Every structure is written in structure tokens, then in C-alpha cells.
């Protein structure tokens, strides 16, 4: 019988935090009498997290702890998608490995979900316990994303509770860059949030460097937002109007006063109309490309149809400890139609 809740934990540098995190999760669920499973997805980090996961699985049993080993580092959101494909619960919780999210706050997510039968509930952090620089960059990025992706929930975070069918809808997405919360905006708008705590990182350092955050932001904007292409379109139209107006002015002045140097009017008209038309053409082509991107990335079926299929997206190849046989490790590729 499937559990009520599957807790999917992407693991990168968790050798010092996985045991206390697991203990707190087990304490919460056993204390509230809810059935659950823990799905650890090891994203090929630099420490001994995989060994700790194997030890936890041996201690708590394969039915409670499910262990997935990706073949290389695919990133946090791809690791979560891999976990979604293997989760068996009716609801899926996502939580970071670093103990900045308190397992006790899961109760708040559950109660908020039940209040409105929401498809997705985010944990909203009133204050962030990162470094001052990380807090600044996180807030700046959040503002930019809210500007570029208006449909993105303003309280999105890595601490989520979502229905399993909604989570599996994300397996159908087929774009070049994975942004889980962007996927979820395409699947449902029945979203809520609730305040939760945010503790300082218990051990280790964040895997997000400044360079990775910048690349992360650019990839999200290019994939999920039409703001860059709209800026190009509006700019190209403005430049086209300005250059065309000036070219017309030069032409009329040439015809009426004929006070320009020889060759100047033809040069200005050629450059003005030429640059304007090129930029306008780029803007139009960009609009078409953006629509093609949406057509080939975001599903157009109903939520019920998406939820009925499982694993239609090429997910990271991984080695997974079989839940029925504790010893062997088998290879599995999550895919059907890429």
C-alpha cells in the first residue's frame, strides 16, 4: 500500500546533515501517525553522502528509505524530477539536505494544503539565514523572476508540498533547461504558501556560487520568460520608427531645400531603413521562436491527462538500490518519449 507522503531530498553535500535530517523526519511522521517514505537522490557531490544514504537504508529498511544514485551531477531540479518519478506517495514533499528547513514545519504545509485542497503549497521564509551577500542576490533574483515570469508564485521555495499527480506532470516537460517552479506554473495556479522557519546552514557550504547563480538566472529567463524577447521587440520597433522618421526627414529636406552634401541623403536613408528593418525582423523572428519554445516545451493537455502518464521525459540516468532487493545495484534510465 503506498504511503501518504513521499519526502524527496536531493543530496549533494549532506554527509554531516543527512542523519539528523532523517531522525527529525522520522520523528515528525511517526509522531503524527502518517505513513511516509524517504527518497534520497544523490547528485554526485564531493563528499561521502552516498555512503551515509546506504547506511540509513540498511538501518531503516528499503521500504522506508529509497536510494537513487545519479550517474553524474545533473543539478538540484533534475534530481527532484528523478525523485518524482520514483515516489509512491499520494503527496510529495521536497526539502533540502542542509537542515535550513525544519521538518516540524511540514505540519504547516499539510494544514495549509487541506484548507483549500491546494495542488501546491510553498513554505514562505520570513527571514533568510544565508550570508548577507547570498540574501542580497536571492532577493534580487526573486524580483527579477517576478518581473520576467509574472505567473511564478511570489513565495516559491525549495520547501514544497504538492500532489503526486501534479508532480508527475513535470515529467512531461521537454525543454533544454530544468526549472521546477517554472514547470509548476504551467501545470497549476491553485497554489498557496504558509510561513515557515529558516535556520542557518548546519554544515558545509552552498553549492551555488555567484557564477552558478548568474548562469541559473540567465537560463531561467531565456527558457521561461518572454521579457528579453519583448524588450528586443519593443526596442527594434522604436529604433525602426526613429530611423524611418529621420530618413523621411532627410528625404523631404533633400527634395525641398537640397542643402545636403552629395551622397549624404542616400547614405542616411539606406542605413536608417536598413538598420530599422533588420532590428524589426529580429524582433519578429524572436517572437516566433518564443512561441515555438512554448509549443515544444509546455504541455497543452489537461492536468488529468498529464497525471495519468508517468515518465515521458528523459530524466537523468541513475543507479538505484532496488527496494525489493537490498544488495544489488541496477541501472535504470527514466524515459519513454524524449
C-alpha positions in Angstrom: 0.0 0.0 0.0 1.5 3.4 -1.0 2.4 5.8 1.8 0.6 9.1 2.3 3.7 11.2 1.9 7.0 10.8 -0.1 9.8 13.1 1.0 12.2 13.7 -1.9 15.6 15.0 -0.8 18.2 16.0 -3.4 21.6 15.3 -1.9 24.8 17.0 -2.9 26.9 17.7 0.2 24.9 16.0 3.0 27.3 13.6 4.8 27.0 15.7 8.0 23.3 16.6 7.9 21.6 13.5 6.5 21.4 11.6 9.7 19.9 14.4 11.8 17.6 15.3 9.0 16.4 11.7 8.7 16.0 11.5 12.5 13.8 14.6 12.5 11.7 13.4 9.6 11.1 10.0 11.2 10.2 11.7 14.5 7.7 14.0 12.8 5.9 11.4 10.8 5.8 8.7 13.4 4.7 11.3 16.0 1.8 12.4 13.8 0.9 8.8 12.7 1.3 9.5 9.0 2.7 6.9 6.6 5.8 8.1 4.7 8.9 7.2 2.7 12.2 9.0 2.2 13.6 9.3 -1.3 17.2 10.4 -1.3 18.6 11.3 -4.8 22.3 11.6 -4.7 23.5 14.2 -7.2 27.2 13.1 -7.3 28.6 15.6 -4.7 32.1 15.8 -3.5 31.6 14.1 -0.1 30.5 10.7 1.3 26.8 11.4 1.2 26.1 8.2 -0.8 27.7 6.0 1.9 25.6 7.7 4.5 22.4 7.1 2.4 23.3 3.4 2.1 23.8 3.1 5.8 20.5 4.8 6.5 18.8 2.5 4.1 20.3 -0.6 5.7 19.3 0.7 9.2 15.7 1.8 8.5 14.9 -0.6 5.7 14.3 -0.4 1.9 10.6 0.3 2.3 11.3 3.5 4.3 14.4 4.7 2.7 14.8 4.7 -1.1 18.2 5.5 -2.6 18.9 6.8 -6.1 22.3 7.5 -7.4 22.6 9.7 -10.5 25.3 8.9 -13.0 26.7 12.4 -12.8 25.8 15.8 -11.3 22.6 17.0 -13.0 21.6 19.7 -10.6 19.0 20.1 -7.9 15.9 20.3 -10.0 16.7 17.4 -12.2 17.4 15.4 -9.1 14.0 16.3 -7.8 12.3 15.2 -11.1 14.1 11.9 -10.8 12.7 11.5 -7.3 9.2 12.4 -8.5 9.4 9.6 -11.0 10.1 7.1 -8.2 7.9 8.5 -5.4 5.0 6.3 -4.4 3.1 8.7 -2.0 -0.2 10.5 -2.6 1.6 13.7 -1.7 5.3 14.7 -2.3 7.4 16.9 -0.1 10.6 18.4 -1.2 13.2 19.6 1.4 16.8 20.5 1.3 19.5 18.4 2.9 21.1 21.2 4.9 18.6 21.4 7.8 17.7 25.0 6.9 14.1 23.7 6.5 12.7 22.3 9.8 10.9 19.0 9.3 8.5 20.1 12.1 7.2 22.8 9.7 5.8 20.1 7.4 2.7 20.2 9.6 2.1 23.8 8.5 2.3 22.8 4.8 -0.1 19.9 5.4 -2.6 22.0 7.2 -2.4 24.8 4.6 -2.9 22.3 1.8 -6.0 20.9 3.5 -7.6 24.3 4.0 -8.1 24.8 0.3 -7.2 21.4 -1.2 -4.3 23.2 -3.0 -2.3 21.5 -5.6 0.9 23.0 -4.3 1.9 24.7 -1.1 5.2 26.6 -0.6 7.0 27.3 2.6 7.4 31.0 2.9 10.6 32.2 4.6 10.0 35.4 6.6 13.8 35.9 7.0 16.6 34.1 5.2 19.6 32.8 7.2 22.1 32.9 4.4 25.1 35.2 4.3 24.4 38.9 3.6 25.7 38.6 0.0 23.6 35.5 -0.6 20.5 37.1 0.9 21.0 40.1 -1.4 21.5 38.1 -4.6 18.5 35.8 -3.7 16.2 38.8 -3.2 17.5 40.5 -6.4 16.9 37.3 -8.4 13.5 36.8 -6.9 12.5 40.3 -8.0 13.8 39.8 -11.5 12.0 36.5 -11.8 8.7 38.1 -10.6 9.2 40.7 -13.3 10.1 38.2 -16.0 7.7 35.4 -15.1 4.5 37.1 -13.6 2.8 33.7 -13.2 5.6 32.5 -10.9 4.3 32.3 -7.3 6.0 35.1 -5.3 6.7 32.8 -2.3 8.3 29.9 -4.3 10.9 28.0 -2.4 12.6 24.6 -2.2 10.3 23.6 0.7 7.2 22.4 -1.1 4.2 20.1 -0.6 2.4 19.0 -3.8 0.1 16.4 -5.0 1.7 13.5 -6.7 -0.2 13.8 -9.9 0.9 17.5 -10.2 4.5 16.5 -9.5 4.4 13.8 -12.3 3.1 16.3 -14.8 6.5 17.9 -14.7 8.0 14.7 -16.1 6.3 15.6 -19.4 8.3 18.8 -19.8 10.9 18.7 -22.7 12.9 21.9 -22.7 16.6 22.4 -22.6 16.8 23.8 -19.0 15.0 22.5 -15.9 13.3 24.9 -13.5 10.9 23.0 -11.4 8.9 26.0 -10.2 8.6 27.3 -13.8 7.2 23.9 -14.8 4.7 24.1 -11.9 3.4 27.5 -13.2 2.5 25.7 -16.4 0.6 22.9 -14.6 -1.5 24.7 -11.9 -2.4 28.0 -10.5 -4.1 26.5 -7.4 -1.1 27.4 -5.3 -0.7 28.7 -1.7 2.0 29.4 0.8 2.5 29.4 4.5 5.2 30.9 6.8 7.9 28.6 7.9 11.2 29.0 9.7 14.6 29.2 8.0 17.6 28.1 10.0 21.3 28.8 9.3 23.1 26.1 7.3 24.1 23.3 9.7 27.2 22.2 7.9 29.2 22.7 4.7 28.8 25.4 2.1 26.2 26.1 -0.5 26.8 24.6 -4.0 25.5 27.8 -5.6 28.4 30.1 -6.4 28.0 33.6 -7.8 28.8 32.3 -11.3 26.2 29.5 -11.0 23.5 31.9 -9.7 24.1 34.2 -12.7 24.0 31.3 -15.2 21.0 29.9 -13.4 19.1 33.3 -13.8 20.1 33.6 -17.4 18.9 30.1 -18.3 15.6 30.7 -16.5 15.0 34.0 -18.3 15.8 32.5 -21.7 13.7 29.4 -21.2 10.7 30.6 -19.2 10.3 34.3 -19.7 9.3 36.4 -22.7 10.7 39.5 -21.1 14.1 39.5 -23.0 12.5 39.0 -26.4 9.7 41.6 -25.7 12.4 44.1 -24.8 14.2 43.3 -28.1 10.8 43.7 -30.0 9.9 47.0 -28.4 13.4 48.3 -28.9 13.5 47.3 -32.5 10.1 48.9 -33.2 11.3 52.1 -31.5 14.6 52.1 -33.5 12.7 51.4 -36.7 10.3 54.3 -36.1 13.1 56.7 -35.2 15.3 55.8 -38.1 12.4 55.7 -40.5 11.3 59.2 -39.3 14.8 60.6 -39.7 15.2 59.0 -43.1 11.9 60.6 -44.2 13.0 64.0 -42.8 16.3 63.7 -44.8 14.4 62.8 -48.0 11.9 65.7 -47.7 14.7 68.2 -46.9 16.7 66.9 -49.9 13.6 67.4 -52.1 12.7 70.8 -50.7 16.0 72.5 -49.8 18.6 70.3 -51.4 21.2 71.6 -48.9 22.8 68.2 -48.0 26.2 67.1 -49.2 26.2 64.9 -52.3 25.5 61.3 -51.2 24.5 62.1 -47.6 20.8 61.6 -48.1 21.1 58.2 -49.8 23.6 57.0 -47.2 21.4 58.0 -44.3 18.2 56.6 -45.9 20.0 53.3 -46.6 21.5 53.0 -43.1 18.3 54.2 -41.4 15.8 51.9 -43.2 18.3 49.0 -43.2 19.1 49.0 -39.5 15.4 49.6 -38.6 14.3 46.7 -40.8 17.0 44.3 -39.5 16.1 45.0 -35.9 12.4 44.8 -36.6 12.9 41.5 -38.4 14.9 40.1 -35.4 12.1 41.1 -33.1 9.5 39.3 -35.2 11.7 36.2 -35.5 12.3 36.3 -31.8 8.5 36.3 -31.1 8.1 33.3 -33.4 11.0 31.4 -31.7 9.4 32.2 -28.3 6.1 30.7 -29.4 7.9 27.6 -30.8 9.7 27.2 -27.5 6.4 27.2 -25.6 4.8 24.9 -28.1 7.5 22.3 -27.8 8.1 22.7 -24.1 4.8 23.3 -22.2 2.2 20.6 -22.5 -1.2 21.6 -23.8 -3.2 18.7 -22.4 -5.4 18.8 -19.3 -3.9 18.1 -15.9 -5.8 14.9 -15.7 -4.2 13.7 -18.9 -0.7 14.7 -17.7 -1.1 13.0 -14.4 -2.2 9.7 -16.0 1.1 9.1 -17.7 4.4 8.6 -16.0 8.0 9.2 -17.1 7.5 10.8 -20.5 10.6 12.9 -20.1 14.2 11.9 -20.5 15.4 12.1 -16.9 18.9 11.5 -15.6 20.3 8.0 -15.8 20.8 6.7 -12.3 21.8 3.7 -10.3 19.1 2.8 -7.9 19.1 0.4 -5.0 16.2 -1.9 -5.7 13.6 -1.6 -3.0 12.8 -5.3 -3.0 16.5 -6.4 -3.0 18.8 -4.6 -0.7 22.1 -5.8 -2.1 22.4 -5.4 -5.8 22.5 -2.1 -7.6 20.8 -2.0 -11.0 20.9 0.6 -13.8 17.8 2.4 -14.9 17.1 5.1 -17.5 14.0 7.1 -16.9 12.5 7.8 -20.3 9.8 6.9 -22.8 9.4 9.7 -25.3 12.1 12.3 -25.1 
